[in-house]
Amino acid sequence: METIAKKQEGICWKGRKLKDLLGESERLYEETGCYYGLEKLKLHEDDPLKLELLFSRLLAATVAGREATRMISGSPLVREVAELATALYTAEGDCVLQSTGIIIHIPLMGQVIKYMISQNYEEVEGINEGDIFTSNDNAIAGMHPPDVYDICPIFWQGKLIAWAATVIMEAELGAISPGCMPSAATERFVDGLRFSAEKTGVNDEFLPSVIRRIRFSTRLPDLFILDRKGALGANVKVREEIKEVAQEFGVEYFLEGAREIIEMERRAQLNRVRTRTVPGKLHSPVAFENYMTRTFVPPHHAIDQVTLVPMDFFIKPDGKYFLDLDGAGPWGWHPSNTTPSSMTGAMCLALTQTIAYTGSANHGTILCADMNLPYDTYVNPSSPNIATQNLFSFPINGGSVWIGLQSRAFFSRGFVEECMVGSPGTALYSMAGKDHMGNDFGFLMTDVAGTHGSGAFAIRDGFSSYAIWQPVTDMGNCEIWELILPLIWTGRNLLPDGCGWGKYRSGFAIVGNWMIYKTPLLVFDCTPVVMADKIYPNTGTHGGYPAVGPFYKLVTNANTDELIKEMKPLAHGMGYPGKGDIEENIKGKFALETSRGVTMKDVSKHGDWIQLSYGSQGGGFGDPIKRDVKLIKRDLDNRLITIDACRKIHCAEANYDRTRDEWIIDDKKTEQLRKEKIRARLKKGIPVKEWYKNRRKDILQKNMPDLIKTMYNGSLEKGKRWPGEFRAFWGLPENFTF
Amino acid sequence: MTTYPKETIKLLIDGNLPWDQTKGIVSDHKDEDRFDKYVEVLQEQVSWKDKILLRLSDDLFIVEKGNDRLVKCRCGHEYGDYRENWKLNALIHVRETKKELDELYPYPSQPDPKMCEVREFCCPGCGTQLEVETVPFGYPLVFDFLPDLDTFYREWLGKPLKTSKEFKDLTYDVVKKWAEK
């Protein structure tokens, strides 16, 4: 009898089973609307400072864990760009808090824990102190396979009381093409090395079989293995701190305190919304362009597809957010669909950067956001076999537009300092071939993380060189990148006239320039991330425009050796006034690309060149001719804009004073130019009613490219509410399709 | 309770507050009386007397006029009921030529006018560019923001408006007539 009783006892505190704890948590939330049924916050009411102290201790543990990892890892993605984060979860898998870093993963690592609970790991696989579980399987949870989660249980007196988890982005995953986000991945079977919530270690050590698998499955196994050890180091650091906390505060206090921290954040988020925004409905469409005929895929997947996702964003009377993506078009065999899990990550990312930025974002924040993600569409594919390399596509394209929508509500409420226009930019590239040491290699070049410009703010210009999904990162040092890549950095500068114009402009994106170095063979893949090329994201607000998108230039058979021998200038970037020196100085075969998710066809070698403008497509704010001339002068003096743009876009006149090396604004002429512009607008603009009739004719006659017709047909077929709205707007028959 | 003088709010919304003070406001607890002061400042900045209920964009406001709630430009031009997309009554220009797009995007990456409309909306009263849409060709006009004004005033501010209006998008009623003619 005693043996049976022991067998039935769960591994959690007081002998509870994980499934029972999770079930109880969900039931209590359902019944009360409060996390774990906590209608009263007893610990907080009794001694708020003590609870705050607990919070600080736990937060410090995750931050310390993350920093320790950066010292262990060998990957520039971790050491330089800081693509990682560490978090603490309750036994049921609810995030209590997390470190700085790639905050998009707050709920997602918890979803893996919940998956393990649902699959009864407690009894089937076994969960013991010192175990390591690894997951990068997006059929379970996650943003994309390169984000690898290492998850460790935390035991106290033999009982599971929490989990520590660390996410690290890998630069190489052994997928169909080198790097970690190949454009050619159309099914999950070519996504690369995968761990499906797998027990990969015991007694704080990874299993030899796992290490062996990594060595035989990736192109840069040493980096991958070191990252696993770094993640383990972070988790152990958190675990040991939690044990000290349990000793000091008492384990019951820790368990109850963690729950109260989540419930407090849930209430705080609702309050933030009700005190900073205005309820209502906001809307914007988002389009995704996947050009699969321009990469190397099986013939039946070589389909170009533009997909529409209309986005309704409701701010509800109770302070909850609701994102309704009814009308989302079909999913496809490409790497850039989105899943409910990644949509949760997207919401988490957007919230933590814009409204829930107090450092206490957790499961409670996410409880305040609901979504309608129609099944069998781009945002919720019905096949479990989709490639998942770029589940980021909606989070970045759509999430960015969503941030602009939320900003409208901040603006109306008067919190102008919180308004930021979206910036979905970023262009990455993957490379493969031989490195400068002669080894086979593959790598995703991510010095881009954090290098495109942000959207404008309602009271000032956007940040140059910034990425919202990785707010604590920078580009890293060129010298460190050069240690492991066959590239020499010859220039990093801002793209003149590349901003989103407005009364306040967006930030500028970086242009990177590289000479290919000591390799006989190198190929490039334009990584799929933001799938906007011909259809610009709707990010300009209040009269501003979206900024310029990215472009890639590759020069093969370049005359570099000759130029070096003759001591002639090389390529260093976009010089003022926006004229690239690559065309001027280098001779060779030029290739140009503006789409992402496609392959550069030419093969390069030592002495060839690559130039990439990362692009921002961040929005400007307000009418560009209302821009303060002082700001225009500053941009001219800093060589960020040309006099041509100054005149045409801002309708401002300025003269360059060579002796003072500065621009002098001609106020009188500026006033005249602006008056002329207003007259021109009033003359050129036609009543919307007239435009409507013309455009309606185009729609009835189906005068548009086939890709767009197919796009609309996809949404008309899949949607329930949106098709009716589309047909009603254009006065179309009930069964109208293209 | 955090609160700031009206003059500070004025400087903030006009983009004239020094950054160190702006940063302080960003980092501090939010001021609960912000909306009231915001509207007060805005009301002082316009030449007309209609009561501002909500600022919709940089130059557009929802105002109370008798029993109606209208969208009104800073210049005084009125656009109709706030539940109809104000863009229906604006002037529009779509950038369609290479020359027009080169002006904004002097690089190889540009929107393709056959696939993407760059729609500029300006006020017939003052010529201010009020919004720019970059949307797939043929997408309906974007109704950026339809606020739930009654819930806002009644439940969030605790100051119900003197009349109530159904929270409903009325845009379709207008375009239906356009399509019929």
Chai-1 contact restraints between the chains, C-beta under 6 A:
chainA,res_idxA,chainB,res_idxB,connection_type,confidence,min_distance_angstrom,max_distance_angstrom,comment,restraint_id
A,R274,B,W156,contact,1.0,0.0,6.0,A-B,restraint_1
A,V278,B,P147,contact,1.0,0.0,6.0,A-B,restraint_2
A,V278,B,F152,contact,1.0,0.0,6.0,A-B,restraint_3
A,P279,B,D148,contact,1.0,0.0,6.0,A-B,restraint_4
A,P279,B,T151,contact,1.0,0.0,6.0,A-B,restraint_5
A,P279,B,F152,contact,1.0,0.0,6.0,A-B,restraint_6
A,G280,B,L146,contact,1.0,0.0,6.0,A-B,restraint_7
A,G280,B,P147,contact,1.0,0.0,6.0,A-B,restraint_8
A,G280,B,D148,contact,1.0,0.0,6.0,A-B,restraint_9
A,K281,B,L146,contact,1.0,0.0,6.0,A-B,restraint_10
A,L282,B,F145,contact,1.0,0.0,6.0,A-B,restraint_11
A,H283,B,V142,contact,1.0,0.0,6.0,A-B,restraint_12
A,H283,B,F143,contact,1.0,0.0,6.0,A-B,restraint_13
A,S284,B,V142,contact,1.0,0.0,6.0,A-B,restraint_14
A,P285,B,V135,contact,1.0,0.0,6.0,A-B,restraint_15
A,P285,B,Y139,contact,1.0,0.0,6.0,A-B,restraint_16
A,A287,B,P136,contact,1.0,0.0,6.0,A-B,restraint_17
A,P317,B,T151,contact,1.0,0.0,6.0,A-B,restraint_18
A,P317,B,E155,contact,1.0,0.0,6.0,A-B,restraint_19
A,R408,B,F145,contact,1.0,0.0,6.0,A-B,restraint_20
A,S412,B,L54,contact,1.0,0.0,6.0,A-B,restraint_21
A,S412,B,R55,contact,1.0,0.0,6.0,A-B,restraint_22
A,R413,B,F35,contact,1.0,0.0,6.0,A-B,restraint_23
A,G414,B,R34,contact,1.0,0.0,6.0,A-B,restraint_24
A,G414,B,F35,contact,1.0,0.0,6.0,A-B,restraint_25
A,G414,B,Y38,contact,1.0,0.0,6.0,A-B,restraint_26
A,V416,B,I13,contact,1.0,0.0,6.0,A-B,restraint_27
A,E417,B,T22,contact,1.0,0.0,6.0,A-B,restraint_28
A,E417,B,I25,contact,1.0,0.0,6.0,A-B,restraint_29
A,E417,B,V26,contact,1.0,0.0,6.0,A-B,restraint_30
A,I459,B,G15,contact,1.0,0.0,6.0,A-B,restraint_31
A,D497,B,P106,contact,1.0,0.0,6.0,A-B,restraint_32
A,K534,B,D112,contact,1.0,0.0,6.0,A-B,restraint_33
A,K534,B,M115,contact,1.0,0.0,6.0,A-B,restraint_34
A,K534,B,C116,contact,1.0,0.0,6.0,A-B,restraint_35
A,I535,B,M115,contact,1.0,0.0,6.0,A-B,restraint_36
A,I535,B,C116,contact,1.0,0.0,6.0,A-B,restraint_37
A,I535,B,P136,contact,1.0,0.0,6.0,A-B,restraint_38
A,Y536,B,P111,contact,1.0,0.0,6.0,A-B,restraint_39
A,Y536,B,C116,contact,1.0,0.0,6.0,A-B,restraint_40
A,Y536,B,T134,contact,1.0,0.0,6.0,A-B,restraint_41
A,N538,B,E133,contact,1.0,0.0,6.0,A-B,restraint_42
A,N538,B,T134,contact,1.0,0.0,6.0,A-B,restraint_43
A,N538,B,V135,contact,1.0,0.0,6.0,A-B,restraint_44
A,G540,B,V132,contact,1.0,0.0,6.0,A-B,restraint_45
A,H542,B,S57,contact,1.0,0.0,6.0,A-B,restraint_46
A,H542,B,D58,contact,1.0,0.0,6.0,A-B,restraint_47
A,G543,B,Q129,contact,1.0,0.0,6.0,A-B,restraint_48
A,G543,B,L130,contact,1.0,0.0,6.0,A-B,restraint_49
A,G543,B,E131,contact,1.0,0.0,6.0,A-B,restraint_50
A,Y545,B,L104,contact,1.0,0.0,6.0,A-B,restraint_51
A,Y545,B,V132,contact,1.0,0.0,6.0,A-B,restraint_52
A,P546,B,T134,contact,1.0,0.0,6.0,A-B,restraint_53
A,V548,B,Y105,contact,1.0,0.0,6.0,A-B,restraint_54
A,V548,B,Y107,contact,1.0,0.0,6.0,A-B,restraint_55
A,V548,B,S109,contact,1.0,0.0,6.0,A-B,restraint_56
A,G549,B,S109,contact,1.0,0.0,6.0,A-B,restraint_57
A,F551,B,P108,contact,1.0,0.0,6.0,A-B,restraint_58
A,F551,B,S109,contact,1.0,0.0,6.0,A-B,restraint_59
A,L592,B,P108,contact,1.0,0.0,6.0,A-B,restraint_60
A,T594,B,P108,contact,1.0,0.0,6.0,A-B,restraint_61
A,T594,B,S109,contact,1.0,0.0,6.0,A-B,restraint_62
A,G622,B,D58,contact,1.0,0.0,6.0,A-B,restraint_63
A,D623,B,T128,contact,1.0,0.0,6.0,A-B,restraint_64
A,D623,B,Q129,contact,1.0,0.0,6.0,A-B,restraint_65
A,K648,B,E103,contact,1.0,0.0,6.0,A-B,restraint_66
A,I678,B,G127,contact,1.0,0.0,6.0,A-B,restraint_67
A,R681,B,C122,contact,1.0,0.0,6.0,A-B,restraint_68
A,R681,B,G127,contact,1.0,0.0,6.0,A-B,restraint_69
A,L682,B,G127,contact,1.0,0.0,6.0,A-B,restraint_70
A,K684,B,H93,contact,1.0,0.0,6.0,A-B,restraint_71
A,G685,B,L91,contact,1.0,0.0,6.0,A-B,restraint_72
A,G685,B,H93,contact,1.0,0.0,6.0,A-B,restraint_73
A,G685,B,C122,contact,1.0,0.0,6.0,A-B,restraint_74
A,V688,B,K87,contact,1.0,0.0,6.0,A-B,restraint_75
A,V688,B,L88,contact,1.0,0.0,6.0,A-B,restraint_76
A,V688,B,A90,contact,1.0,0.0,6.0,A-B,restraint_77
A,V688,B,I92,contact,1.0,0.0,6.0,A-B,restraint_78
A,K689,B,W178,contact,1.0,0.0,6.0,A-B,restraint_79
A,W691,B,I92,contact,1.0,0.0,6.0,A-B,restraint_80
A,Y692,B,W178,contact,1.0,0.0,6.0,A-B,restraint_81
A,I699,B,G138,contact,1.0,0.0,6.0,A-B,restraint_82
A,M704,B,F137,contact,1.0,0.0,6.0,A-B,restraint_83
A,M704,B,G138,contact,1.0,0.0,6.0,A-B,restraint_84
A,P705,B,K114,contact,1.0,0.0,6.0,A-B,restraint_85
A,P705,B,M115,contact,1.0,0.0,6.0,A-B,restraint_86
A,I708,B,M115,contact,1.0,0.0,6.0,A-B,restraint_87
A,I708,B,F137,contact,1.0,0.0,6.0,A-B,restraint_88
A,A728,B,Y172,contact,1.0,0.0,6.0,A-B,restraint_89
A,F729,B,P140,contact,1.0,0.0,6.0,A-B,restraint_90
A,F729,B,V175,contact,1.0,0.0,6.0,A-B,restraint_91
A,G731,B,A179,contact,1.0,0.0,6.0,A-B,restraint_92
